[in-house]
Amino acid sequence: MIDDELLDAADRMEKTADALQRDLATIRTGRASPAIVEHLQVDYYGTPTPLNQLATISTPEARLIVIQPWDRGSIGAVEKAILKSDIGLNPSNDGTVIRLAIPQLTEERRREIAKQVRKRVEDARVAVRNIRRDCHDHIRRLEHDHEISQDDLHRAETELQKLTDDQVKQIDKVGHEKEEEVLAV
């Protein structure tokens, strides 16, 4: 019972850390990365579709993203989706491909992005602590219902805290790496 709860909590904490990594990958750092636009939703014949399912996304240069839709008729929809998104890039198209030039980030913009990174990292930490609280409450209920002993409760609490600390360290490490990447000139 306790092992199942701890495994479930560990799995949910891992998913939180993975979600943070995917989320941070979409943050623009002054370098071109397909992750910035991959998951933009494009209205493709009335159906919201992720951009990576409609086009080839490549980065031929450090500051350029090239999007080549498989269906040339969808170029307008892709361009519109990029303009509506909050990535702050202006697309230019030549009828076959869309180019997104990544401008150099100013120091002020770097600090704003670093602040966004810190906020997202803190949100992930809070999510991990909420998972810990849910698991802790469930384990206490098991002890209250006399399904486990107090010794088992204390062992589980210690293991749960260790699990939480490990995940928070991992989240902090990911956040610190992204913050350094953003602040690097």
C-alpha positions as CSV (number, residue, x, y, z in Angstrom):
1,M,0.0,0.0,0.0
2,I,2.6,2.5,1.1
3,D,4.9,1.5,-1.8
4,D,2.1,2.0,-4.3
5,E,1.5,5.5,-2.9
6,L,5.2,6.4,-3.0
7,L,5.5,5.1,-6.6
8,D,2.5,7.1,-7.7
9,A,3.9,10.2,-6.0
10,A,7.3,9.6,-7.6
11,D,5.7,9.1,-11.0
12,R,3.7,12.3,-10.7
13,M,6.7,14.3,-9.5
14,E,8.7,13.0,-12.5
15,K,6.0,14.1,-14.8
16,T,6.0,17.6,-13.3
17,A,9.7,17.9,-13.8
18,D,9.3,16.6,-17.4
19,A,6.5,19.1,-18.1
20,L,8.8,21.9,-16.7
21,Q,11.6,20.9,-19.1
22,R,9.2,20.9,-22.1
23,D,7.8,24.2,-21.0
24,L,11.2,25.8,-20.6
25,A,12.2,24.6,-24.0
26,T,9.6,26.8,-25.6
27,I,11.1,30.0,-24.0
28,R,13.1,32.0,-26.6
29,T,16.7,32.5,-25.6
30,G,18.1,34.3,-28.6
31,R,19.0,31.1,-30.4
32,A,16.8,29.4,-32.9
33,S,15.1,26.2,-31.6
34,P,12.3,24.3,-33.2
35,A,10.7,23.9,-29.7
36,I,9.8,27.5,-29.8
37,V,7.1,26.9,-32.5
38,E,6.5,23.1,-32.6
39,H,3.4,23.1,-30.5
40,L,1.7,26.2,-31.9
41,Q,-1.9,25.4,-32.7
42,V,-2.7,26.1,-36.4
43,D,-6.3,26.3,-37.6
44,Y,-5.9,23.7,-40.4
45,Y,-9.2,23.4,-42.3
46,G,-11.2,24.2,-39.1
47,T,-9.2,21.8,-36.8
48,P,-6.6,23.1,-34.4
49,T,-3.4,21.1,-35.3
50,P,0.1,21.4,-33.8
51,L,2.5,23.0,-36.2
52,N,4.9,20.0,-36.1
53,Q,2.2,17.9,-37.7
54,L,1.8,20.2,-40.6
55,A,5.3,21.2,-41.5
56,T,9.0,20.5,-41.4
57,I,10.7,22.8,-38.8
58,S,14.4,23.4,-39.1
59,T,17.1,25.7,-37.9
60,P,19.7,26.2,-40.7
61,E,21.3,29.1,-38.8
62,A,21.7,30.0,-35.2
63,R,19.2,32.9,-35.5
64,L,16.7,31.5,-38.1
65,I,13.8,29.1,-38.0
66,V,12.5,27.8,-41.3
67,I,9.0,26.3,-41.5
68,Q,8.1,24.4,-44.6
69,P,4.5,23.3,-44.7
70,W,3.7,20.1,-46.5
71,D,0.5,21.7,-47.9
72,R,1.4,25.1,-49.5
73,G,-2.3,26.1,-49.0
74,S,-1.7,26.2,-45.2
75,I,1.0,28.8,-45.3
76,G,-1.5,31.6,-44.5
77,A,-2.9,29.7,-41.5
78,V,0.6,28.9,-40.2
79,E,1.6,32.6,-40.5
80,K,-1.6,33.7,-38.8
81,A,-1.0,31.2,-35.9
82,I,2.6,32.6,-35.4
83,L,1.3,36.2,-35.4
84,K,-1.4,35.3,-32.8
85,S,1.0,33.5,-30.5
86,D,3.0,35.2,-27.8
87,I,6.4,34.3,-29.1
88,G,7.0,37.8,-30.5
89,L,8.4,36.9,-33.9
90,N,7.3,38.2,-37.3
91,P,7.1,35.6,-40.0
92,S,8.1,36.3,-43.6
93,N,7.1,33.9,-46.3
94,D,8.1,33.4,-50.0
95,G,5.2,31.2,-51.0
96,T,6.9,27.9,-50.1
97,V,8.6,28.4,-46.7
98,I,8.1,30.7,-43.7
99,R,11.2,32.2,-42.1
100,L,11.4,33.4,-38.5
101,A,14.4,35.6,-37.8
102,I,15.3,35.5,-34.1
103,P,16.5,39.0,-33.0
104,Q,19.3,39.6,-30.5
105,L,17.8,39.9,-27.0
106,T,18.4,43.1,-25.1
107,E,19.6,42.9,-21.5
108,E,16.2,44.1,-20.3
109,R,14.4,41.4,-22.3
110,R,16.8,38.8,-21.0
111,R,16.0,39.8,-17.4
112,E,12.3,39.6,-18.1
113,I,12.7,36.1,-19.6
114,A,14.8,35.0,-16.6
115,K,12.0,36.2,-14.3
116,Q,9.5,34.1,-16.3
117,V,11.8,31.1,-16.0
118,R,12.1,31.6,-12.2
119,K,8.3,31.8,-11.9
120,R,7.7,28.6,-13.9
121,V,10.3,26.8,-11.8
122,E,8.6,28.0,-8.6
123,D,5.2,26.8,-10.0
124,A,6.8,23.4,-10.6
125,R,8.2,23.3,-7.0
126,V,4.7,24.1,-5.7
127,A,3.2,21.3,-7.8
128,V,5.8,18.8,-6.4
129,R,5.0,20.0,-2.8
130,N,1.2,19.6,-3.5
131,I,1.9,16.0,-4.7
132,R,3.8,15.4,-1.5
133,R,0.9,16.8,0.6
134,D,-1.6,14.6,-1.2
135,C,0.5,11.5,-0.7
136,H,1.2,12.4,2.9
137,D,-2.5,12.8,3.6
138,H,-3.3,9.5,2.1
139,I,-0.6,7.7,4.1
140,R,-1.9,9.4,7.3
141,R,-5.4,8.1,6.5
142,L,-4.0,4.6,6.2
143,E,-2.4,5.0,9.6
144,H,-5.6,6.5,11.1
145,D,-7.6,3.6,9.7
146,H,-5.0,1.2,11.4
147,E,-4.0,-0.3,8.0
148,I,-0.4,0.6,8.7
149,S,1.7,1.0,11.9
150,Q,3.1,4.3,13.1
151,D,6.6,3.0,12.3
152,D,5.5,2.4,8.7
153,L,4.0,5.9,8.7
154,H,7.3,7.5,9.8
155,R,9.4,5.5,7.3
156,A,7.0,6.5,4.5
157,E,7.1,10.2,5.6
158,T,10.9,10.1,5.5
159,E,11.0,8.4,2.1
160,L,8.4,10.8,0.7
161,Q,10.4,13.8,2.0
162,K,13.6,12.4,0.4
163,L,11.7,11.9,-2.9
164,T,10.4,15.5,-2.8
165,D,13.8,16.9,-2.0
166,D,15.4,15.0,-4.9
167,Q,12.7,16.3,-7.4
168,V,13.0,19.9,-6.1
169,K,16.8,19.7,-6.6
170,Q,16.3,18.4,-10.2
171,I,13.8,21.2,-10.9
172,D,16.1,23.8,-9.5
173,K,19.0,22.4,-11.6
174,V,16.9,22.6,-14.8
175,G,15.7,26.1,-14.0
176,H,19.2,27.3,-13.2
177,E,20.5,25.9,-16.5
178,K,17.8,27.6,-18.5
179,E,18.3,30.9,-16.6
180,E,22.0,30.8,-17.4
181,E,21.2,30.0,-21.1
182,V,18.9,33.1,-21.2
183,L,21.3,35.4,-19.5
184,A,24.3,34.3,-21.7
185,V,25.1,36.9,-24.3
